[in-house]
Amino acid sequence: MKEEQWNNYVERSQTWTVRIGFDLLHSKAFNKMSYGPAIKLLDWIYEKLKVKVDKNKHGKKRYHVINDGFSFTYREPQFRGLTSNQFSRALKELCKFGFLDVKRHGSGMMGDFSLFVISQRWRKFGTSEFVQIQFPKSKPIGYRKLRKINS
């Protein structure tokens, strides 16, 4: 995302509203998180979600989150004031507490981005039913591959 695109996005989004449920705000997982950038990132992720509105229904049944995956490049958080290290740590923390899952892990090369999905694992955080999923490690490609030196 270029800076001009970012500025257009910010201008368009001035009237938008982001809704995070009270069940998430008062959950054990959310209260256990202590890394500030992770909490910010969670808000920004909810900003990116696509929601389908069924105008014939009311209440919770009216809104359906389309959770088919979204990307979040390292450049976007930089526009919002996070460094790439803060962003990386925040992603890992959100995955650790069950708010985020990696659908497809990118390589970091041009055009090969990661896809994320919102997870509901956080609802079982602190119970025996909670499934801990580790954030995937990047696979070395091209010049980044480790070579064995024959001695």
TIFI-421089 format. One record per residue (C-alpha): residue number from 1; residue in three letters; x, y, z. Coordinates in nm, 3 decimals. Example, Ala and Ser with C-alpha at 12.3 -4.5 7.8 and 13.67 -1.06 7.14 Angstrom:
[1,"ALA",[1.230,-0.450,0.780]]
[2,"SER",[1.367,-0.106,0.714]]
END
This chain:
[1,"MET",[0.000,0.000,0.000]]
[2,"LYS",[0.139,0.336,-0.099]]
[3,"GLU",[0.112,0.644,0.121]]
[4,"GLU",[-0.141,0.805,-0.115]]
[5,"GLN",[-0.364,0.496,-0.098]]
[6,"TRP",[-0.334,0.500,0.281]]
[7,"ASN",[-0.439,0.866,0.299]]
[8,"ASN",[-0.742,0.794,0.076]]
[9,"TYR",[-0.837,0.502,0.300]]
[10,"VAL",[-0.815,0.716,0.615]]
[11,"GLU",[-1.027,0.987,0.454]]
[12,"ARG",[-1.297,0.737,0.346]]
[13,"SER",[-1.309,0.564,0.682]]
[14,"GLN",[-1.385,0.872,0.895]]
[15,"THR",[-1.755,0.783,0.928]]
[16,"TRP",[-1.713,0.407,0.976]]
[17,"THR",[-1.784,0.230,1.303]]
[18,"VAL",[-1.597,-0.071,1.437]]
[19,"ARG",[-1.792,-0.302,1.667]]
[20,"ILE",[-1.614,-0.536,1.903]]
[21,"GLY",[-1.843,-0.745,2.120]]
[22,"PHE",[-1.850,-0.724,2.496]]
[23,"ASP",[-1.784,-1.097,2.510]]
[24,"LEU",[-1.442,-1.034,2.353]]
[25,"LEU",[-1.366,-0.725,2.565]]
[26,"HIS",[-1.444,-0.912,2.888]]
[27,"SER",[-1.284,-1.243,2.789]]
[28,"LYS",[-0.997,-1.406,2.977]]
[29,"ALA",[-0.780,-1.396,2.665]]
[30,"PHE",[-0.828,-1.022,2.607]]
[31,"ASN",[-0.764,-0.941,2.974]]
[32,"LYS",[-0.450,-1.156,2.974]]
[33,"MET",[-0.294,-0.969,2.680]]
[34,"SER",[-0.044,-0.713,2.801]]
[35,"TYR",[0.132,-0.605,2.481]]
[36,"GLY",[-0.020,-0.272,2.373]]
[37,"PRO",[0.051,-0.302,1.998]]
[38,"ALA",[-0.135,-0.638,1.996]]
[39,"ILE",[-0.447,-0.471,2.135]]
[40,"LYS",[-0.416,-0.194,1.874]]
[41,"LEU",[-0.369,-0.452,1.599]]
[42,"LEU",[-0.679,-0.641,1.709]]
[43,"ASP",[-0.882,-0.320,1.668]]
[44,"TRP",[-0.733,-0.263,1.323]]
[45,"ILE",[-0.814,-0.621,1.224]]
[46,"TYR",[-1.177,-0.573,1.318]]
[47,"GLU",[-1.169,-0.259,1.104]]
[48,"LYS",[-1.068,-0.473,0.805]]
[49,"LEU",[-1.342,-0.734,0.846]]
[50,"LYS",[-1.609,-0.755,0.581]]
[51,"VAL",[-1.962,-0.771,0.717]]
[52,"LYS",[-2.272,-0.877,0.526]]
[53,"VAL",[-2.594,-0.715,0.648]]
[54,"ASP",[-2.924,-0.904,0.625]]
[55,"LYS",[-3.179,-0.621,0.629]]
[56,"ASN",[-3.467,-0.860,0.695]]
[57,"LYS",[-3.333,-0.960,1.039]]
[58,"HIS",[-3.263,-0.772,1.361]]
[59,"GLY",[-3.006,-0.795,1.638]]
[60,"LYS",[-2.707,-1.030,1.618]]
[61,"LYS",[-2.863,-1.230,1.335]]
[62,"ARG",[-2.854,-0.924,1.109]]
[63,"TYR",[-2.474,-0.912,1.071]]
[64,"HIS",[-2.260,-1.190,0.927]]
[65,"VAL",[-1.882,-1.160,0.928]]
[66,"ILE",[-1.725,-1.284,0.608]]
[67,"ASN",[-1.416,-1.461,0.738]]
[68,"ASP",[-1.257,-1.576,0.413]]
[69,"GLY",[-0.919,-1.425,0.493]]
[70,"PHE",[-0.758,-1.084,0.486]]
[71,"SER",[-0.406,-0.958,0.440]]
[72,"PHE",[-0.218,-0.716,0.657]]
[73,"THR",[0.110,-0.601,0.508]]
[74,"TYR",[0.401,-0.476,0.718]]
[75,"ARG",[0.365,-0.136,0.556]]
[76,"GLU",[0.015,-0.064,0.693]]
[77,"PRO",[0.113,-0.067,1.063]]
[78,"GLN",[0.405,0.162,0.981]]
[79,"PHE",[0.154,0.423,0.864]]
[80,"ARG",[-0.016,0.384,1.202]]
[81,"GLY",[0.305,0.416,1.402]]
[82,"LEU",[0.417,0.057,1.465]]
[83,"THR",[0.758,-0.075,1.371]]
[84,"SER",[0.789,-0.404,1.185]]
[85,"ASN",[0.920,-0.573,1.502]]
[86,"GLN",[0.620,-0.451,1.704]]
[87,"PHE",[0.385,-0.569,1.429]]
[88,"SER",[0.548,-0.912,1.414]]
[89,"ARG",[0.530,-0.957,1.792]]
[90,"ALA",[0.167,-0.839,1.796]]
[91,"LEU",[0.070,-1.095,1.529]]
[92,"LYS",[0.232,-1.373,1.731]]
[93,"GLU",[0.055,-1.263,2.050]]
[94,"LEU",[-0.286,-1.252,1.878]]
[95,"CYS",[-0.225,-1.603,1.746]]
[96,"LYS",[-0.110,-1.721,2.091]]
[97,"PHE",[-0.429,-1.599,2.262]]
[98,"GLY",[-0.657,-1.737,1.990]]
[99,"PHE",[-0.778,-1.419,1.818]]
[100,"LEU",[-0.605,-1.483,1.488]]
[101,"ASP",[-0.507,-1.783,1.275]]
[102,"VAL",[-0.278,-1.791,0.976]]
[103,"LYS",[-0.462,-1.922,0.670]]
[104,"ARG",[-0.161,-1.897,0.437]]
[105,"HIS",[0.188,-1.794,0.542]]
[106,"GLY",[0.364,-1.578,0.285]]
[107,"SER",[0.735,-1.563,0.223]]
[108,"GLY",[0.772,-1.187,0.260]]
[109,"MET",[0.879,-1.156,-0.102]]
[110,"MET",[0.707,-0.912,-0.334]]
[111,"GLY",[0.345,-1.017,-0.383]]
[112,"ASP",[0.361,-1.324,-0.157]]
[113,"PHE",[0.169,-1.201,0.146]]
[114,"SER",[0.018,-1.387,0.439]]
[115,"LEU",[-0.355,-1.441,0.476]]
[116,"PHE",[-0.516,-1.433,0.819]]
[117,"VAL",[-0.857,-1.532,0.950]]
[118,"ILE",[-1.034,-1.431,1.269]]
[119,"SER",[-1.040,-1.721,1.512]]
[120,"GLN",[-1.286,-1.801,1.788]]
[121,"ARG",[-1.029,-2.001,1.988]]
[122,"TRP",[-1.008,-1.712,2.238]]
[123,"ARG",[-1.350,-1.814,2.373]]
[124,"LYS",[-1.194,-2.128,2.527]]
[125,"PHE",[-0.877,-1.956,2.653]]
[126,"GLY",[-0.788,-2.061,3.008]]
[127,"THR",[-0.979,-2.390,2.982]]
[128,"SER",[-0.862,-2.741,2.903]]
[129,"GLU",[-1.039,-2.716,2.565]]
[130,"PHE",[-0.818,-2.431,2.442]]
[131,"VAL",[-0.601,-2.535,2.147]]
[132,"GLN",[-0.263,-2.360,2.138]]
[133,"ILE",[-0.146,-2.298,1.779]]
[134,"GLN",[0.205,-2.173,1.717]]
[135,"PHE",[0.263,-1.894,1.468]]
[136,"PRO",[0.430,-2.052,1.161]]
[137,"LYS",[0.794,-1.975,1.097]]
[138,"SER",[0.904,-1.832,0.765]]
[139,"LYS",[1.050,-2.084,0.525]]
[140,"PRO",[1.387,-1.974,0.390]]
[141,"ILE",[1.382,-1.927,0.014]]
[142,"GLY",[1.632,-1.822,-0.246]]
[143,"TYR",[1.938,-1.650,-0.107]]
[144,"ARG",[1.806,-1.685,0.250]]
[145,"LYS",[1.846,-2.064,0.255]]
[146,"LEU",[2.099,-2.189,0.504]]
[147,"ARG",[2.384,-2.372,0.337]]
[148,"LYS",[2.592,-2.643,0.494]]
[149,"ILE",[2.959,-2.570,0.467]]
[150,"ASN",[3.162,-2.884,0.406]]
[151,"SER",[3.477,-2.880,0.608]]
END
